[in-house]
Amino acid sequence: MLGLMQDQPLLISHIITHAARHHGAAEVVSKTVEGGIHRYAYTDVERRSRRLARALQALDVRAGDRVATLAWNGYRHLELYYGVSGMAAVCHTINPRLSADDIVFIMRDAGDVLLFAETSFAGLVEAVAERLAGQVRAVVMMADRDRMPSLALPSGMALLCYEELIAAADEEYVWPGFDERMAASLCYTSGTTGRPKGVLYSHRSSLLHAYAISMADVIGLRAVDRFLPVVPMFHVNAWGTPYAGPMCGATLVMPGRHLDGASLAGLMNDERVSMSAGVPTVWLGLLQHLRASGQLLHTVQRITVGGSACPRMLFEAFATEYGVRVEHAWGMTETSPVGAYNAPRPSNAQLTGEAAMAVRVKQGRVPYGIDMRIVDDTGATLPHDGMRSGHLQVRGAWVCSAYFGEAPGSALDAEGWFATGDVASIDADGYMEITDRSKDVIKSGGEWISSIQLENIAVSHPDVAEAAIVAAKHPKWDERPLLLVVARPGRSIDKDAVLRVYEGRVPKWWLPDAVVVVDELPHTATGKLQKAALRARFRDYLIEQELLNGNSGKE
């Protein structure tokens, strides 16, 4: 027997319709490419998104067509999120920090028919346009006529003006209904282990993910919040917040390309931001600015950190110096991305000091809709005891089943689990802690050493701005940890002093065999350390040093 309830598909367009009707006056504030501030309300977002959908119809965009974007976090990009997906096309957000070759590859792989780009990416558009001739029908610059650049595009690829398209379209467009399992957006991985792979999100998965991150024990946006998404809209849909914000009626404060510490601090204070989210490198930059300038954060209450492990120093510094709570989250492109969030449980809510920090530095526990487990090398499930580490697997309503262009289910094992590539432990309360990436874990004498834990301890030293641990070859132990550090501005590194910060915090056999000071560490297009490049450069370092010094190796 079926229930007697209304059956309405979960569609992206329903979010912005809800926001316009019930939170119509809530603001979207954008720092523009030109540097000024643009303000309007959710009623305007919905109206202009419908105009955009009508304009796309006029450009012969049809259901299922992929429409690419090269854009920062801003109001026009938000309109593309809703206008493209709302008409049953697919919004393909492209990371502009990828190489031109990778961008051409993913646009060809996706089969994009149009490209929307901000004026700051005019040079990048010209760099890739010739290789997309015959596929991309038009480039739409996200500007008004006065700001339009002059671009050299191949024959058959039109150059159009975003604001002229909006102005020429009518507002009579009605959002269509269709199957909630239809594709809504497409995002490619950063390609750290080969070519980028596309993850194709559905309307259903995106809506359920937005619901989940809106829960109080996850990001928990409210109508009274003024939320600044530092995480880019071109990276995993800004962690779903452009959907959750309008769903809850929260004000969105969009930073555009202005992500340096001074710009973020100014925008947060000027716009009374209560919450933000981004990767650790951004918050390290903000912290350095605040300390150097003496500036305070007057209204910020919470910061969500994801993308890579958050150093303990950030938790402590923001709390004690600025009264801001830092909260850990975990996810990946393939999980939409939020798969775990660190919120308290009755068993630990009253903890203080070291006991509390031991819980808070973990990546968190799953919200409803996601399940996870850890397995050993044979695939056997490991206990959730907080001690054993294993390969992390997930499944759920917003976890991908296959990469774009591949057979449904091809990314899963026989039981429907997706292998994340992370090594983790899970404790009895369900808190998961990433100990490494499978490809980054150091196997010394057959035992695992966590590079992430060693990196987080290293950056607690006052002279260290950034750290990376890589596996270096060793004649006896197979691999040993090598510590690479970048000094903070105006500081110098005492290698022995850096090694002393590990005393009493890890087993002695975990201690790095050497410390190497470097000017900078390479990062991927999403801000993560390029461990593959570092391994290739430094994997023979210890052996080479032994040959130079005549040493027999660490026993």
Secondary structure, 3 states (H helix, E strand, C coil): CCCCCCCCCCCHHHHHHHHHHHCCCCEEEEECCCCCEEEEEHHHHHHHHHHHHHHHHHCCCCCCCEEEEECCCCHHHHHHHHHHHHCCCEEEECCCCCCHHHHHHHHHHHCCCEEEECHHHHHHHHHHHHHHCCCCCEEEECCCHHHCCCCCCCCCCEEEEHHHHHHHCCCCCCCCCCCCCCEEEEEECCCCCCCCCEEEEEHHHHHHHHHHHCCCCCCCCCCCCEEEECCCCCCHHHHCHHHHHHHHCCEEEECCCCCCHHHHHHHHHHCCCCEEEECHHHHHHHHHHHHHHCCCCCCCCEEEECCCCCCHHHHHHHHHHHCCEEEEEEECHHHCCEEEECCCCCCCCCCCHHHHHHHHCCCEECCCCEEEEEECCCCCECCCCCCCCEEEEEEECCCCCCCCCCCCCCCECCCCCEEEEEEEEECCCCCEEEEEECCCCEEECCEEECHHHHHHHHCCCCCEEEEEEEEEEECCCEEEEEEEEEECCCCCCCHHHHHHCCCCCCCHHHCCCEEEECCCCCECCCCCECHHHHHHHHCCHHHHHHHHHCCCCCC
